């Protein structure tokens, strides 16, 4: 399985970089994982609603340019479907079973994802109603993907 994790902005925090590298390494026997960062749109701290839409749209254009047409896209969005780790694992297994071996998880910037990205998505996934920093979400996601592969293979890790 080929998994892309598309994100907005450059990751700078060393502890997050190390954690993501660790889980990406652990995922090696199960899947090829590629992290793709697109530039975040520079904007002032206080934005109007229209300016927020503009920023999300520009970031969305950069994201969509990195997604091939044959990729199953899962957008991380607070309004997405919440799943247990087992349900998430089952969904990944089902995708692999039915020939969707290319998956892209998309994590937006601090303002979220633009409408075009959400429309291109095959599904929307939420990790809960809590607001998490988008940089931290990368680590949470890669850990859950690793957990899903371990669950699907009946290997110890998930308790």
Secondary structure as GFF3:
##gff-version 3
##sequence-region A 1 159
A	DSSP	beta_strand	2	8	.	.	.	ID=ss1
A	DSSP	alpha_helix	14	27	.	.	.	ID=ss2
A	DSSP	beta_strand	32	38	.	.	.	ID=ss3
A	DSSP	alpha_helix	49	64	.	.	.	ID=ss4
A	DSSP	beta_strand	72	82	.	.	.	ID=ss5
A	DSSP	alpha_helix	85	97	.	.	.	ID=ss6
A	DSSP	beta_strand	102	107	.	.	.	ID=ss7
A	DSSP	alpha_helix	115	120	.	.	.	ID=ss8
A	DSSP	beta_strand	123	126	.	.	.	ID=ss9
A	DSSP	alpha_helix	134	152	.	.	.	ID=ss10
###
